[in-house]
Amino acid sequence: MRVNLTSKVSCSNYFLKYFLFLCNLVFTVLGLVVLGLGMWGLISKESFAQEKIGSIGTDPMLILVTLGFVLTLLCLSGCVGALRENCSLLKLFSAAVLVLITAQVLVAIMAYSLGDQVGGYLRSGMLAAMVRYQDDLDLRFITDEIQSNLQCCGADNYRDWEINIYYNCSAPGVLACGVPATCCVDPLENGTVWNSQCGVGAQQLDEFTAQSVIFLGGCLGGISRWIEQHEGLIGTVGIVVLGVQILTVFITTRLLESIQWYKVYR
């Protein structure tokens, strides 16, 4: 009877540990990819150069580096813990995932309860990105993607671009009183060539004239509409991610119990 029980526990250990190992291996590779992208972004912009090292703390690529490093480290501990049946690593992994779950739930609760203030934070963030638009390639890419995909311009409206020193109407350059090309309704000249000057002088136009050249609406409204249209998908993805994490904790706990029982009755 004892042999049969030991055999069943051994089979259970085998299934649980390799299932947990494979899941964590997938996320370890994902973490390494994210880490690699972040490092590539920092190196390609020469963020480690002496003159830029002081501003590296505000580099958006640092978010990818941190996220990739934490995800890789966490999942690697789960991989090694499952494969070696190391109770210490498995307990560490389980505790870290529990902390992560708790943090996500708290963030979701805070975001829901502070819904009005979130809009203010988004506005401040977008205005800050617009100020540094010409000087930071990452913020420029993010801003361009938002404006082109949501068909919007600025935070509240197209005149917000006056906040940028290059697009300000008092600026000496050709960009003065203009907006980026991603604000244009049709930035392609003759349908094939990207016209980077299509938004020149757009801030001087009245809304009736400007609406045929650029998008008048701000991106904050576009983001709000996008969230409203996709709130079901966002909720589903959030629940699935949270469910996977809870399942991982459950499997890790069962594996720990199985390992400890097997060691006692082996």
Phi, psi and omega in degrees: 000316179296322178296318180296317179297317179298320179295319179294318179296321179297318178295320178297316177303314183300313181293311184297315186290323180282330175294314178295321179297314182295319179298314181290329178296318179299314182286334175294316177298318178299317178297320178295322178296314179297317178299317179297319178297318179296316179295320178298320179296317180294318183288319182295331178267003181057043181291343180270002177294154186302322183283347182248355186296334181290334182258010183293334180294340179257005181286126179301332179296337180295332177296316178296319180298312181296314180298315180296319180295313181295316180296317179296313181297316181295310183289330177294322177295324176293320178299306183295319180298319179289316184293320182267358183053045180270111185295324181296314179293321179295321178293320177297316179298313181298317180296320180295318179294322177298318177297319179297316178298314180300317180297318180295318179296317179295319178297318179297318179295316180295319179296323180288317183284333180251038184304320182292322182286333179300321178299322177294320178295319178297318180297315179298319180295319181290321177297321178296320178294324179291325178298320184262017187305314184278345187257344182233114184296324181294311180295326177295316180297314181297314180297317179297319180296318180296313183293319182286321183284325180265357180053062182221175182209120181079185179278302179259323176198178187294337180287351177296340182291354175294343180291338180276135185295336180275328181264357177295143184294343178268000181290149183278342187279180181289340181281352183306133179064020179251188177220160179299158181297335180288352173277344186287143177294320179224085183282356180264120178280124183062020176078001184229323187258131179288121181261098184288349181258012185293340181261008182296129177075009185295330181291340179277348182276146173285163187300323182296318180285321185291333186295341177272351183251314184228167174280129184275325185290147178281162184282339178297318176295321178295320178295318179298317179294321180296319179295318179297321181288333185243019183296328177295315179294318179298316179296319180296314179298317179298317180293320180296314180298316179295321179295320178297318180294318178295319178298321179297317178296319180297314180296319179297318179297316179297320179295319178299314179297319181294319179297314181295319179294319181296321179293326180289316187259007181294000000 
